[in-house]
Amino acid sequence: MANEIPAANSYSKGNLLSARSNDSAAPQNTINQQELESSASMIASSEHNKQKQKQKQKEMMMSSDGSKAATVAPSHQAVAIQEKAYVQQLESSRIRLQQLELNLQRAQSQGVFPGGCNALGDTTSGAVMFDMEYARWMENNRKRLSELRGGLQTHLHDENLSLIVDECIAHYDELFRLKAAVARSDVFHLLTGMWITPAERCFLWMGGFKPSELLKLDLLTEQQLMGICNLQQSSQQAEEALSQGLGQLRLLLAETVASGSPIHESTYAGNHMLIALGKLANLEGFVQQQTLHQLRRLLTTRQAARCFLVIGEYFNHLRALSALWASRPRE
């Protein structure tokens, strides 16, 4: 009996130890399962956060692309408008070039060649080109005068009106450039005024107008009045010098013709006279051009606008007088 009791006791102790070990293992298994569940939930939440961040990044990229497209679209539209205007300008230039080539071919078929006259003494091809360019210049000049008149009538702001006045100055500069070109190719065509109306021809002076005739007094300040008087005096002095030079050339031509010497462009006298006439015509254009630029500097914007408008209307009245004279009833 005594021996059985310890065995029983040892058995009970083993059972107790195993039970304790089982009891202690159960909570450990429970803890590990909770840790796994919590880590799984953390992983799931992190994946969810990553997906949210990716979605936000996509939305931000889409919004930025939209804003970029909104800003790029107007710039592309402006470039397209500029390209369209440039193509139209090229097309108009091409048409104008074709017209010039056609007129040159027509002139050459009629016996007109560059650098000389035909057998009938008609105009040269350089003069034909000048007449065409002058007709185009006149058409643009009518538009400039209409803009000046509208700006003065609507009391346009001085800044905008000044742009129109500067365009008028540049437009006259183009005319002086055309005159200088024809003076080199056919100076007689320029000086005789065959490119203008008969009424304008009556007031013609060396292929243009006397600058001093444009200097008519307006409501001016004392400083402006002094500047205009000085400009008028210097213009008259230049006009007298040019008139004397032209008179000397005429005298030289008369003496050469009276002497019986042949006048030809290839001879020294003829060549010398043509060069001198061309230089005089260029000087005359230079005096006119400088007078207009000096007026622009002396006058205010509105005074200059009225000045160029009066100049344009003056020649318009002369052309209207010529048209009236040409359309008069004939018996």
C-alpha positions as CSV (number, residue, x, y, z in Angstrom):
1,M,0.0,0.0,0.0
2,A,2.8,2.3,0.9
3,N,4.5,1.6,-2.4
4,E,1.4,2.3,-4.4
5,I,0.8,5.6,-2.9
6,P,4.0,7.2,-4.2
7,A,3.3,5.8,-7.6
8,A,-0.1,7.3,-7.5
9,N,1.4,10.5,-6.3
10,S,4.0,10.5,-9.1
11,Y,1.3,9.8,-11.6
12,S,-0.8,12.7,-10.3
13,K,2.2,14.9,-10.4
14,G,2.9,14.0,-14.0
15,N,-0.6,14.6,-14.9
16,L,-0.5,17.9,-13.2
17,L,2.7,18.9,-15.0
18,S,1.2,17.9,-18.3
19,A,-2.0,19.7,-17.6
20,R,0.0,22.8,-16.6
21,S,2.0,22.6,-19.6
22,N,-1.1,22.2,-21.7
23,D,-2.7,25.1,-19.9
24,S,0.4,27.3,-20.5
25,A,0.5,26.3,-24.1
26,A,-3.1,27.3,-24.8
27,P,-2.6,30.9,-23.9
28,Q,0.5,31.0,-26.0
29,N,-1.3,29.7,-29.0
30,T,-4.0,32.3,-28.4
31,I,-1.4,35.1,-28.3
32,N,0.2,33.9,-31.6
33,Q,-3.1,33.8,-33.3
34,Q,-4.0,37.4,-32.2
35,E,-0.6,38.6,-33.4
36,L,-1.2,37.0,-36.8
37,E,-4.6,38.6,-37.1
38,S,-3.3,42.0,-36.1
39,S,-0.4,41.8,-38.5
40,A,-2.8,40.7,-41.3
41,S,-5.1,43.6,-40.5
42,M,-2.1,46.0,-40.6
43,I,-1.0,44.7,-43.9
44,A,-4.5,45.0,-45.3
45,S,-4.8,48.6,-44.0
46,S,-1.4,49.5,-45.5
47,E,-2.4,48.0,-48.8
48,H,-5.6,50.0,-48.7
49,N,-3.7,53.2,-47.9
50,K,-1.3,52.5,-50.8
51,Q,-4.3,52.1,-53.1
52,K,-5.7,55.4,-51.9
53,Q,-2.4,57.2,-52.4
54,K,-2.2,55.8,-56.0
55,Q,-5.7,56.9,-56.7
56,K,-5.0,60.4,-55.4
57,Q,-1.8,60.6,-57.5
58,K,-3.8,59.6,-60.6
59,E,-6.4,62.2,-59.9
60,M,-3.7,64.9,-59.3
61,M,-1.9,63.9,-62.6
62,M,-5.2,64.0,-64.5
63,S,-6.0,67.4,-63.0
64,S,-2.5,68.7,-63.8
65,D,-2.8,67.3,-67.4
66,G,-6.1,69.1,-67.7
67,S,-4.7,72.4,-66.6
68,K,-1.7,71.9,-68.9
69,A,-4.0,71.2,-71.8
70,A,-6.1,74.3,-70.9
71,T,-3.0,76.5,-70.9
72,V,-1.4,74.8,-74.0
73,A,-4.6,75.0,-76.0
74,P,-4.7,78.9,-76.3
75,S,-1.0,79.0,-77.2
76,H,-1.6,76.4,-80.0
77,Q,-4.5,78.5,-81.1
78,A,-2.5,81.6,-81.3
79,V,0.3,79.9,-83.2
80,A,-2.3,78.5,-85.7
81,I,-3.7,82.0,-86.2
82,Q,-0.2,83.4,-86.8
83,E,0.6,80.6,-89.3
84,K,-2.7,81.3,-91.1
85,A,-1.9,85.0,-91.4
86,Y,1.6,84.2,-92.6
87,V,0.2,81.8,-95.3
88,Q,-2.2,84.5,-96.4
89,Q,0.6,87.0,-96.6
90,L,2.7,84.6,-98.7
91,E,-0.3,83.9,-101.0
92,S,-0.9,87.6,-101.6
93,S,2.8,88.1,-102.2
94,R,2.8,85.3,-104.7
95,I,-0.2,86.8,-106.6
96,R,1.4,90.2,-106.6
97,L,4.6,88.7,-108.0
98,Q,2.7,86.9,-110.7
99,Q,1.0,90.2,-111.7
100,L,4.4,91.9,-111.8
101,E,5.9,89.2,-114.0
102,L,2.9,89.4,-116.3
103,N,3.2,93.1,-116.7
104,L,6.9,92.8,-117.3
105,Q,6.3,90.2,-120.0
106,R,3.7,92.5,-121.6
107,A,6.0,95.4,-121.5
108,Q,8.8,93.5,-123.1
109,S,6.5,92.1,-125.8
110,Q,5.7,95.8,-126.7
111,G,9.4,96.6,-127.0
112,V,10.2,98.0,-123.6
113,F,13.4,96.8,-122.1
114,P,15.2,97.6,-118.8
115,G,17.5,100.6,-118.9
116,G,16.2,102.3,-121.9
117,C,13.3,103.4,-124.1
118,N,11.6,101.7,-126.9
119,A,11.7,102.9,-130.5
120,L,8.8,105.2,-129.9
121,G,10.4,106.8,-126.9
122,D,7.9,105.4,-124.5
123,T,8.5,104.6,-120.8
124,T,11.0,102.0,-119.6
125,S,10.3,98.9,-117.6
126,G,11.6,100.6,-114.5
127,A,9.0,103.3,-115.0
128,V,6.3,100.6,-115.5
129,M,7.3,99.0,-112.2
130,F,7.3,102.4,-110.5
131,D,3.8,103.2,-111.8
132,M,2.5,99.9,-110.5
133,E,4.1,100.3,-107.1
134,Y,2.8,103.9,-106.9
135,A,-0.7,102.7,-107.6
136,R,-0.4,100.2,-104.8
137,W,1.0,102.9,-102.5
138,M,-1.9,105.2,-103.3
139,E,-4.4,102.5,-102.4
140,N,-2.7,102.0,-99.0
141,N,-2.5,105.8,-98.6
142,R,-6.3,106.0,-98.8
143,K,-6.5,103.5,-96.0
144,R,-4.0,105.5,-93.9
145,L,-6.0,108.7,-94.4
146,S,-9.2,107.0,-93.4
147,E,-7.6,105.7,-90.2
148,L,-6.3,109.2,-89.4
149,R,-9.7,110.8,-90.1
150,G,-11.5,108.3,-87.9
151,G,-9.0,108.6,-85.1
152,L,-9.4,112.4,-85.0
153,Q,-13.2,112.3,-85.2
154,T,-13.5,109.7,-82.5
155,H,-10.9,111.4,-80.2
156,L,-8.7,108.4,-80.2
157,H,-6.2,108.1,-77.3
158,D,-2.8,109.8,-78.1
159,E,-1.0,106.5,-77.8
160,N,-3.1,104.8,-80.4
161,L,-3.2,107.8,-82.6
162,S,0.6,108.1,-82.4
163,L,0.9,104.6,-83.9
164,I,-1.2,105.6,-86.9
165,V,0.9,108.7,-87.4
166,D,4.1,106.7,-87.2
167,E,2.6,104.3,-89.8
168,C,2.0,107.3,-92.1
169,I,5.6,108.4,-91.7
170,A,6.8,104.9,-92.6
171,H,4.4,104.9,-95.5
172,Y,5.9,108.1,-96.9
173,D,9.4,106.6,-96.4
174,E,8.4,103.8,-98.7
175,L,7.3,106.4,-101.4
176,F,10.7,108.1,-101.2
177,R,12.4,104.7,-101.5
178,L,10.4,104.0,-104.7
179,K,11.3,107.4,-106.1
180,A,15.0,106.8,-105.4
181,A,14.7,103.5,-107.3
182,V,13.1,105.0,-110.4
183,A,15.5,107.9,-110.3
184,R,18.3,105.4,-111.0
185,S,16.4,103.6,-113.8
186,D,14.4,106.4,-115.5
187,V,14.9,109.8,-113.9
188,F,13.0,111.6,-116.7
189,H,9.9,109.7,-115.9
190,L,10.1,110.9,-112.3
191,L,10.9,114.5,-113.1
192,T,8.3,114.9,-115.8
193,G,5.5,113.6,-113.5
194,M,4.0,111.2,-115.9
195,W,3.0,109.0,-113.0
196,I,0.6,111.6,-111.5
197,T,-2.5,113.5,-112.7
198,P,-2.3,116.7,-114.8
199,A,-3.4,118.9,-111.9
200,E,-0.7,117.5,-109.7
201,R,1.8,117.9,-112.5
202,C,1.1,121.7,-112.5
203,F,2.4,121.9,-108.9
204,L,5.2,119.4,-109.4
205,W,8.7,120.3,-108.3
206,M,11.5,118.0,-109.2
207,G,9.4,114.9,-109.0
208,G,7.6,115.9,-105.8
209,F,6.4,118.8,-103.8
210,K,8.2,121.8,-102.2
211,P,8.5,121.0,-98.5
212,S,8.2,124.7,-97.6
213,E,4.6,124.7,-99.0
214,L,3.6,122.2,-96.4
215,L,4.6,124.4,-93.5
216,K,1.4,126.2,-92.8
217,L,0.9,127.6,-89.4
218,D,-1.5,126.0,-86.9
219,L,-2.2,126.8,-83.3
220,L,1.4,126.4,-82.1
221,T,3.3,127.2,-78.9
222,E,6.1,129.7,-79.0
223,Q,8.7,126.9,-79.1
224,Q,6.9,125.1,-81.9
225,L,6.5,128.3,-83.9
226,M,10.3,128.9,-83.6
227,G,11.0,125.4,-84.7
228,I,8.6,125.6,-87.7
229,C,10.1,128.9,-88.8
230,N,13.7,127.4,-88.7
231,L,12.5,124.4,-90.6
232,Q,10.8,126.5,-93.2
233,Q,14.0,128.6,-93.7
234,S,16.2,125.6,-94.0
235,S,13.8,123.9,-96.4
236,Q,13.7,127.0,-98.6
237,Q,17.5,127.2,-98.7
238,A,17.7,123.5,-99.8
239,E,15.0,124.1,-102.4
240,E,16.9,127.1,-103.8
241,A,20.1,125.0,-104.0
242,L,18.4,122.2,-105.7
243,S,16.6,124.5,-108.2
244,Q,20.0,126.1,-109.1
245,G,21.5,122.7,-109.7
246,L,18.6,121.7,-111.9
247,G,18.9,125.0,-113.8
248,Q,22.6,124.4,-114.4
249,L,21.8,121.0,-115.8
250,R,19.2,122.4,-118.1
251,L,21.7,125.0,-119.3
252,L,24.3,122.2,-119.9
253,L,21.7,120.2,-121.9
254,A,20.7,123.3,-124.0
255,E,24.4,124.0,-124.8
256,T,25.0,120.4,-125.7
257,V,22.0,120.3,-128.0
258,A,22.9,123.6,-129.6
259,S,26.5,122.5,-130.3
260,G,25.2,119.6,-132.4
261,S,26.9,117.0,-130.3
262,P,24.9,113.6,-130.2
263,I,23.2,113.0,-126.8
264,H,23.2,109.4,-125.9
265,E,23.3,107.5,-122.7
266,S,26.7,106.0,-123.6
267,T,28.4,109.4,-124.2
268,Y,30.1,111.2,-121.4
269,A,27.7,114.2,-121.5
270,G,24.6,112.0,-121.5
271,N,25.8,109.7,-118.8
272,H,27.0,112.7,-116.7
273,M,23.6,114.4,-117.0
274,L,21.7,111.3,-116.1
275,I,23.8,110.7,-113.0
276,A,23.5,114.4,-112.0
277,L,19.7,114.3,-112.5
278,G,19.4,111.2,-110.4
279,K,21.4,112.7,-107.6
280,L,19.3,115.9,-107.7
281,A,16.1,113.8,-107.5
282,N,17.5,111.8,-104.6
283,L,18.4,115.0,-102.8
284,E,14.9,116.4,-103.4
285,G,13.4,113.3,-101.9
286,F,15.8,113.5,-98.9
287,V,14.7,117.1,-98.2
288,Q,11.0,116.1,-98.4
289,Q,11.6,113.1,-96.1
290,Q,13.5,115.1,-93.5
291,T,10.9,117.8,-93.5
292,L,8.2,115.3,-92.7
293,H,10.3,113.7,-89.9
294,Q,11.0,117.2,-88.5
295,L,7.3,118.0,-88.5
296,R,6.6,114.8,-86.6
297,R,9.2,115.8,-83.9
298,L,8.0,119.4,-83.6
299,L,4.2,118.8,-83.5
300,T,2.1,117.0,-80.9
301,T,0.4,113.7,-81.8
302,R,-2.9,115.4,-82.8
303,Q,-1.2,118.2,-84.6
304,A,0.9,115.7,-86.6
305,A,-2.3,113.7,-87.4
306,R,-4.0,116.8,-88.7
307,C,-0.9,117.7,-90.7
308,F,-0.7,114.4,-92.5
309,L,-4.4,114.4,-93.1
310,V,-4.3,117.8,-94.7
311,I,-1.4,116.8,-96.9
312,G,-3.3,113.7,-98.1
313,E,-6.5,115.7,-98.7
314,Y,-4.5,118.4,-100.6
315,F,-3.3,115.9,-103.2
316,N,-6.7,114.2,-103.2
317,H,-8.3,117.5,-104.2
318,L,-5.8,117.9,-107.0
319,R,-6.6,114.4,-108.3
320,A,-10.3,115.1,-108.1
321,L,-9.7,118.3,-110.1
322,S,-8.0,116.3,-112.8
323,A,-10.8,113.8,-112.9
324,L,-13.3,116.6,-113.2
325,W,-11.3,118.2,-116.0
326,A,-11.0,114.9,-117.8
327,S,-14.8,114.2,-117.6
328,R,-15.8,117.7,-118.8
329,P,-18.2,117.8,-121.8
330,R,-16.5,118.2,-125.1
331,E,-18.0,119.8,-128.1
